[in-house]
Amino acid sequence: MPLPAFLRLILIVLAIGAGVSGAACPATAGTLRTSLSDDLTTVDPFVFPGLVTAGVLRQVYEGFTAIDAAGNAVPALATGWETPDGGRTWRFTLRPGVRFHSGREFTAADVLWTWERHLTHKPQPGYSAFYLRGIEGAAALQQGTAASLSGVTIPDPHTLVVRLSEPDALFPLYPFLFVDRGMEAEFGPAWHEQASGGTGPFRFLSWRRGESVRLEANTGYWDGAPAVDGVSLAVLPDANTLMARYDAGDLDVAPLPENAVRTAVRQTRYDGQILAFARAQVRYLALNQDLYPPFRDRRVRQALHYALDRVATVNGLHAGRALLTNGFVTPGLGGYRPDTVALTSADPNRAKALLAEAGYPGGRGLPPLQIAGSLNVREEATYFAAQLGAALGIPVGVRIQERAAFVAAINEGREALFINGWTADFPDPMDQLATQWHSASPTNRSRWHDPDFDRLMERARGLADPAARNALYQEAESLLRDEAVAVPLPVPQFVALVRPGVTGLVIRPDGTPDYRSARLP
């Protein structure tokens, strides 16, 4: 399922320089020096990681499939899969000769163990439990009335048969990260803090909270050893500090947070060192109707659409490094083509008229609002708050939090208005639609729900024909737009400063850097 040209044309090869300075990130001559815009939220592969953490964990852990540089799903730990009954039963052939970082062989028993741990993970089910809910016996396992996942059988160590309660045409694409089942027995429940339990091209070495992450090359990797000895990632959430470290020669690659892109583009000293990469993301201003009752009126939600000048943000805030959309799916994802909908232009007068129709003339009766976000969207949130305040006639503030605190707040449903985004884990619109808006999704952060939308998603999940699925996706996206469930925002590209002469590393559309291909001068 290839992505369109716009997601391929700016996938640019990077390279990484050698040597690291600074006590927090010691390095050898073959170490790739780069950075993280936020600290990791976890190193536990059973916990929802978020974009920054996922980019690290996917160096260590792998699934049935992976995303290549063009955004396509390609075989990884499964070499093939087939279904004899339209997606109700799946038979997977696992790649032989793959070994975990411990030296243990990867087998079908590790797949089953990983899935059972996701379904029974405490205090909440693991991240992949949402994708596993259709396996026969999943509910019984979660309820404690069964000790194992009855819908999975293992004919031999490299074959897995999965029986689902309903057909699921997308099951092989889901972002499962398989874990060495020997880790827990050897190191205890907190094994992930001290051991590396994956099959990926890099081993997890250390995480110094708020400072750095260290990865070591897996020289026995099934697809060939990395060209670098390891990766040293400094945690640098402050854009000024990040650019100062890059200017001082401490970093070979500096992925830029969105609030630093405009500054870097305007600096002539960075000419030839700024590279942009397509991002398979949707971004929007999320509205929690449970926390802010006026949002339950569609006219109020529509007023926010008309209040924001999204066109101006592309060249103003993002220095042209952003894609302007009016929907809830990355255009072209998995071959999807959304129905044509004109982008709504800013119209503050229309926004005020809608508020008056809803019973809030001049904003009277509306409680104060704050736009919540993490550090990387400070400028964006401030810009939108000023526009909303002028159009709605009420004070609109900004609440900026550290990434971990912000993610916790929106995951727990404690923010009424916030900037949210979702970068596709697999190349099908289901990933961006169901994960954000299905009532059963653990990442439905605005808590919006509609049974008609849920039914569209469940029907699409069972269709093997991409064209038939896309027709349902278009219907689902039209429903979201008609209900004005959120305000779509421009999607920034991945932008990085890269030292001249480096070669080899690619940032994929899902945000995962390909450190394995990095080559040092």
Secondary structure in CASP SS format (residue, H / E / C, confidence):
PFRMAT SS
TARGET T0000
AUTHOR 0000-0000-0000
METHOD secondary structure of the structure
MODEL  1
M C 1.00
P C 1.00
L C 1.00
P C 1.00
A H 1.00
F H 1.00
L H 1.00
R C 1.00
L C 1.00
I C 1.00
L C 1.00
I C 1.00
V C 1.00
L E 1.00
A E 1.00
I C 1.00
G C 1.00
A C 1.00
G C 1.00
V C 1.00
S C 1.00
G C 1.00
A C 1.00
A C 1.00
C C 1.00
P C 1.00
A C 1.00
T C 1.00
A C 1.00
G C 1.00
T E 1.00
L E 1.00
R E 1.00
T E 1.00
S E 1.00
L E 1.00
S C 1.00
D C 1.00
D C 1.00
L C 1.00
T C 1.00
T C 1.00
V C 1.00
D C 1.00
P C 1.00
F C 1.00
V C 1.00
F C 1.00
P C 1.00
G H 1.00
L H 1.00
V H 1.00
T H 1.00
A H 1.00
G H 1.00
V H 1.00
L H 1.00
R H 1.00
Q H 1.00
V H 1.00
Y C 1.00
E C 1.00
G C 1.00
F C 1.00
T E 1.00
A E 1.00
I E 1.00
D C 1.00
A C 1.00
A C 1.00
G C 1.00
N C 1.00
A E 1.00
V E 1.00
P E 1.00
A C 1.00
L C 1.00
A E 1.00
T E 1.00
G E 1.00
W E 1.00
E E 1.00
T C 1.00
P C 1.00
D C 1.00
G C 1.00
G C 1.00
R C 1.00
T E 1.00
W E 1.00
R E 1.00
F E 1.00
T E 1.00
L E 1.00
R C 1.00
P C 1.00
G C 1.00
V C 1.00
R E 1.00
F C 1.00
H C 1.00
S C 1.00
G C 1.00
R C 1.00
E E 1.00
F C 1.00
T C 1.00
A H 1.00
A H 1.00
D H 1.00
V H 1.00
L H 1.00
W H 1.00
T H 1.00
W H 1.00
E H 1.00
R H 1.00
H H 1.00
L H 1.00
T H 1.00
H C 1.00
K C 1.00
P C 1.00
Q C 1.00
P C 1.00
G C 1.00
Y C 1.00
S C 1.00
A H 1.00
F H 1.00
Y H 1.00
L H 1.00
R C 1.00
G C 1.00
I E 1.00
E C 1.00
G C 1.00
A H 1.00
A H 1.00
A H 1.00
L H 1.00
Q H 1.00
Q H 1.00
G C 1.00
T C 1.00
A C 1.00
A C 1.00
S C 1.00
L C 1.00
S C 1.00
G C 1.00
V E 1.00
T E 1.00
I E 1.00
P E 1.00
D E 1.00
P C 1.00
H C 1.00
T E 1.00
L E 1.00
V E 1.00
V E 1.00
R E 1.00
L E 1.00
S C 1.00
E C 1.00
P C 1.00
D C 1.00
A C 1.00
L C 1.00
F H 1.00
P H 1.00
L H 1.00
Y C 1.00
P C 1.00
F C 1.00
L C 1.00
F C 1.00
V C 1.00
D C 1.00
R C 1.00
G H 1.00
M H 1.00
E H 1.00
A H 1.00
E H 1.00
F H 1.00
G C 1.00
P C 1.00
A C 1.00
W H 1.00
H H 1.00
E H 1.00
Q C 1.00
A C 1.00
S C 1.00
G C 1.00
G C 1.00
T C 1.00
G C 1.00
P C 1.00
F E 1.00
R E 1.00
F E 1.00
L E 1.00
S E 1.00
W E 1.00
R E 1.00
R C 1.00
G C 1.00
E C 1.00
S E 1.00
V E 1.00
R E 1.00
L E 1.00
E E 1.00
A E 1.00
N C 1.00
T C 1.00
G C 1.00
Y C 1.00
W C 1.00
D C 1.00
G C 1.00
A C 1.00
P C 1.00
A C 1.00
V C 1.00
D C 1.00
G E 1.00
V E 1.00
S E 1.00
L E 1.00
A E 1.00
V E 1.00
L C 1.00
P C 1.00
D C 1.00
A H 1.00
N H 1.00
T H 1.00
L H 1.00
M H 1.00
A H 1.00
R H 1.00
Y H 1.00
D H 1.00
A C 1.00
G C 1.00
D C 1.00
L C 1.00
D C 1.00
V E 1.00
A E 1.00
P E 1.00
L C 1.00
P C 1.00
E H 1.00
N H 1.00
A H 1.00
V H 1.00
R H 1.00
T H 1.00
A H 1.00
V H 1.00
R C 1.00
Q C 1.00
T H 1.00
R H 1.00
Y H 1.00
D C 1.00
G C 1.00
Q C 1.00
I E 1.00
L E 1.00
A E 1.00
F E 1.00
A C 1.00
R C 1.00
A C 1.00
Q E 1.00
V E 1.00
R E 1.00
Y E 1.00
L E 1.00
A E 1.00
L E 1.00
N C 1.00
Q C 1.00
D C 1.00
L C 1.00
Y C 1.00
P H 1.00
P H 1.00
F H 1.00
R H 1.00
D C 1.00
R H 1.00
R H 1.00
V H 1.00
R H 1.00
Q H 1.00
A H 1.00
L H 1.00
H H 1.00
Y H 1.00
A H 1.00
L C 1.00
D C 1.00
R H 1.00
V H 1.00
A H 1.00
T H 1.00
V H 1.00
N H 1.00
G H 1.00
L C 1.00
H C 1.00
A C 1.00
G C 1.00
R C 1.00
A E 1.00
L E 1.00
L C 1.00
T C 1.00
N C 1.00
G C 1.00
F C 1.00
V C 1.00
T C 1.00
P C 1.00
G C 1.00
L H 1.00
G H 1.00
G H 1.00
Y C 1.00
R C 1.00
P C 1.00
D C 1.00
T C 1.00
V C 1.00
A C 1.00
L C 1.00
T C 1.00
S C 1.00
A C 1.00
D C 1.00
P H 1.00
N H 1.00
R H 1.00
A H 1.00
K H 1.00
A H 1.00
L H 1.00
L H 1.00
A H 1.00
E H 1.00
A C 1.00
G C 1.00
Y C 1.00
P H 1.00
G H 1.00
G H 1.00
R C 1.00
G C 1.00
L C 1.00
P C 1.00
P C 1.00
L E 1.00
Q E 1.00
I E 1.00
A E 1.00
G E 1.00
S E 1.00
L H 1.00
N H 1.00
V H 1.00
R H 1.00
E H 1.00
E H 1.00
A H 1.00
T H 1.00
Y H 1.00
F H 1.00
A H 1.00
A H 1.00
Q H 1.00
L H 1.00
G H 1.00
A H 1.00
A H 1.00
L H 1.00
G C 1.00
I C 1.00
P C 1.00
V E 1.00
G E 1.00
V E 1.00
R E 1.00
I E 1.00
Q E 1.00
E C 1.00
R H 1.00
A H 1.00
A H 1.00
F H 1.00
V H 1.00
A H 1.00
A H 1.00
I H 1.00
N H 1.00
E C 1.00
G C 1.00
R C 1.00
E C 1.00
A C 1.00
L E 1.00
F E 1.00
I E 1.00
N E 1.00
G E 1.00
W E 1.00
T E 1.00
A C 1.00
D C 1.00
F C 1.00
P C 1.00
D C 1.00
P C 1.00
M H 1.00
D H 1.00
Q H 1.00
L H 1.00
A H 1.00
T H 1.00
Q H 1.00
W H 1.00
H C 1.00
S C 1.00
A C 1.00
S C 1.00
P C 1.00
T C 1.00
N C 1.00
R C 1.00
S C 1.00
R C 1.00
W C 1.00
H C 1.00
D C 1.00
P H 1.00
D H 1.00
F H 1.00
D H 1.00
R H 1.00
L H 1.00
M H 1.00
E H 1.00
R H 1.00
A H 1.00
R H 1.00
G C 1.00
L C 1.00
A C 1.00
D C 1.00
P H 1.00
A H 1.00
A H 1.00
R H 1.00
N H 1.00
A H 1.00
L H 1.00
Y H 1.00
Q H 1.00
E H 1.00
A H 1.00
E H 1.00
S H 1.00
L H 1.00
L H 1.00
R H 1.00
D H 1.00
E H 1.00
A C 1.00
V C 1.00
A E 1.00
V E 1.00
P E 1.00
L C 1.00
P C 1.00
V E 1.00
P E 1.00
Q C 1.00
F E 1.00
V E 1.00
A E 1.00
L E 1.00
V E 1.00
R C 1.00
P C 1.00
G C 1.00
V C 1.00
T E 1.00
G E 1.00
L E 1.00
V C 1.00
I E 1.00
R C 1.00
P C 1.00
D C 1.00
G C 1.00
T C 1.00
P E 1.00
D C 1.00
Y H 1.00
R H 1.00
S H 1.00
A C 1.00
R E 1.00
L C 1.00
P C 1.00
END
